[in-house]
Amino acid sequence: MKLTNEQIDLYSRQITLKKIGPVGQEKLLKSKILVVGMGGLGTPAAVYLARMGIGNLGIVDNDKIDPSNLHRQILYNLDEINKNKIEIAKSKLQKINPNINIKTFDLRIDKNNIDKIAKNYEIIIDGSDNFETKFLINDYCIKNKKILILAAINKFDGHIFTFNFKNKKNSPCLKCFIPNTQIEDTSCEREGVVGSLAGIAGSIQANEAVKEILMIGESLCGYILIIDTLKLKFKKIKLNKLKNCICDKKI
Ligand SMILES: [Zn+2]
């Protein structure tokens, strides 16, 4: 695959970077990323992935746009209330970058459909708002050796993880951090979340995805990034594989 003149113009500021260059840009154009949930995390992540030229983007959501979404879900406007998120998201992302393939899944991901939705993607970005879905994606990615970039945000704080089950033998998983899968969701509905934190976390997820595709920089795999926006502290702490965790067993 050779970059066209149009692509060279579009991605010139990335191609200039030594760690990306034309070869890296071609890799991005060939890559396949699935974003689960087009909410506070998924919308900024998808906007950047589309702009950066991720060639094959899958997006999953079956919600309608609600007024309470608008303070953080950057693809939607007030005159689009009650419309399907997935349709609005696709049309806007396609306008941002008409040169990429965007596949939509107008459904809620569950154990029966996850394989059909996710099998063709190498990286899954979790933008879901509940731990049931996060654990489901976690287990699927372990079993199918995918790269999972997961985030959880609440109030003014966020946690971001990269689990690389594709290239790293010792990648921990979400259950190494939260072994008790019966934990209660601290949903933004009840506890609230500051809008800009969703943008910070979703943008970091997009950035981590690009790093994993290009294998540049230091992977977040094996660490948790903890963000405290009130104190403006970013902490990276070690996350080790838990003995006898699902990720430690041969499945
Ligand atoms: Zn684990």
Boltz pocket constraint, residues with backbone or C-beta under 6 A from the ligand:
constraints:
  - pocket:
      binder: B
      contacts: [[A, 171], [A, 172], [A, 173], [A, 174], [A, 175], [A, 176], [A, 177], [A, 241], [A, 242], [A, 245], [A, 246], [A, 247], [A, 248]]
      max_distance: 6.0
